[in-house]
């Protein structure tokens, strides 16, 4: 499985259940990378989407403790239940898309992380695990530095080191 997120210089991902910043090229990368794939997300992340609706052209699996039905999505009440739902899928086609609690819960099961690293520090209240400080992860690929107005960012792919995955 994979993780995908945009992070600031301290691995912040959001504040008040909203993204820290919207970078058009990052949004395009997210769409093209996850289109026609399976995404796993938390209920609060789903609620942050336009109209609180699941993402189109993706299999949406929403992790929640609540006993609810979500039109256009499958509901899982635990990490194990979500893993069971994707057990027959190609792991390369499954993306964990947030938020903080969901990223942390699925990190041990993921082998790649696609991060848009933004060279700026926001006032975040939600964070992605800091892969730069995690000895189980290493950078596999990094794009040239890009800019959006006055923000500098890069697309960075992390790979879990051999023998460190659940």
C-alpha positions in Angstrom: 0.0 0.0 0.0 0.9 3.6 -0.4 0.5 6.9 1.4 0.0 10.2 -0.3 0.0 13.7 1.2 1.3 17.3 0.9 3.4 18.2 3.9 5.0 21.4 5.1 8.6 21.6 6.4 7.6 20.1 9.8 5.3 17.5 8.1 2.2 19.4 8.9 -0.8 18.4 6.8 -3.7 20.4 8.0 -5.4 22.8 10.4 -9.0 22.9 11.5 -9.8 19.9 9.2 -8.6 21.8 6.1 -5.5 21.5 3.9 -2.7 24.0 4.7 -2.4 25.2 1.1 -3.7 24.3 -2.3 -1.1 23.9 -5.0 -2.6 23.2 -8.4 0.2 20.9 -9.6 -0.1 18.9 -6.3 -3.8 18.5 -6.7 -3.3 17.3 -10.3 -0.6 14.9 -9.1 -3.0 13.6 -6.4 -5.8 13.1 -8.9 -3.7 11.4 -11.5 -2.0 9.1 -9.0 -5.1 7.9 -7.2 -7.6 7.9 -10.2 -9.3 4.5 -10.7 -7.5 3.2 -7.5 -8.6 2.5 -4.0 -8.3 5.3 -1.3 -8.5 4.7 2.4 -9.4 7.8 4.5 -10.9 8.8 7.8 -14.4 10.1 8.2 -13.3 13.6 9.1 -11.1 13.8 5.9 -14.2 12.8 3.9 -16.2 15.5 5.6 -13.6 18.0 4.5 -14.2 17.2 0.8 -16.6 19.3 -1.3 -20.2 18.3 -0.2 -18.6 15.6 2.1 -18.8 13.3 -0.9 -16.4 10.4 -1.8 -13.9 10.9 -4.5 -15.2 10.1 -8.0 -13.6 7.3 -10.0 -12.0 5.7 -6.9 -13.0 3.0 -4.5 -13.4 4.9 -1.2 -13.0 3.1 2.0 -13.8 5.3 5.0 -12.5 4.4 8.4 -14.8 5.4 11.3 -15.9 4.3 14.7 -19.5 5.5 13.9 -22.1 3.1 12.7 -23.0 5.0 9.5 -23.7 4.4 5.8 -21.9 6.6 3.3 -23.3 6.6 -0.2 -20.5 5.8 -2.7 -18.1 4.5 -0.1 -17.5 1.4 2.0 -17.2 1.8 5.7 -14.5 0.0 7.8 -14.5 0.2 11.6 -10.9 -0.9 12.1 -7.5 -1.0 10.4 -8.0 -4.8 10.2 -11.4 -4.5 8.5 -10.0 -2.0 5.9 -7.1 -4.4 5.2 -9.6 -7.2 4.7 -11.5 -5.1 2.2 -8.3 -4.6 0.1 -6.6 -8.0 0.6 -7.3 -9.1 -3.0 -6.1 -5.8 -4.6 -2.7 -5.0 -6.0 -1.1 -3.1 -3.1 0.3 -0.6 -5.6 -3.3 0.5 -6.3 -4.2 1.3 -2.7 -3.6 4.8 -1.3 -4.0 6.0 2.2 -5.0 9.7 1.9 -5.5 10.9 5.5 -5.9 12.3 8.0 -3.3 12.1 10.7 -4.7 9.2 12.7 -5.3 7.1 9.5 -1.8 7.8 8.2 -0.3 6.7 11.5 -2.5 3.6 11.7 -1.6 2.4 8.2 2.1 3.4 8.1 3.3 -0.1 9.2 1.5 -1.6 6.2 2.7 0.7 3.5 5.8 0.4 1.4 5.8 3.8 -0.4 4.9 7.4 0.4 4.3 10.0 -2.2 4.8 13.4 -0.6 4.6 16.9 -1.9 7.1 18.6 0.4 6.5 22.3 0.8 9.4 24.5 1.9 7.3 26.5 4.4 6.1 26.0 7.9 2.4 26.6 8.6 0.4 26.6 11.8 -0.7 23.0 11.5 -2.7 21.0 14.0 -2.4 17.7 12.1 0.8 16.0 11.1 2.1 13.3 8.8 4.7 10.9 10.4 8.1 12.4 9.8 9.7 10.0 7.4 13.0 11.9 7.4 13.5 10.8 11.1 12.2 7.3 10.6 15.1 4.8 10.0 12.7 2.4 8.2 12.2 4.9 5.3 14.5 6.4 2.7 14.0 8.8 -0.2 13.7 6.9 -3.5 13.1 9.8 -5.9 12.9 13.5 -5.7 11.7 16.0 -8.4 13.4 19.3 -9.2 12.3 22.1 -7.0 9.1 23.7 -8.2 7.4 27.0 -7.4 3.8 28.1 -7.0 3.7 31.9 -6.5 6.2 32.3 -3.6 6.1 28.7 -2.4 8.8 26.2 -3.2 8.0 22.5 -3.2 9.1 19.1 -4.6 7.5 15.8 -5.2 9.4 13.2 -3.0 8.8 9.4 -3.1 9.9 7.5 0.0 10.4 3.8 0.1 10.3 1.5 3.1 13.6 -0.3 3.6 13.5 -4.1 3.0 12.4 -6.2 5.9 10.7 -3.4 7.9 7.1 -3.8 6.8 4.3 -5.7 8.6 
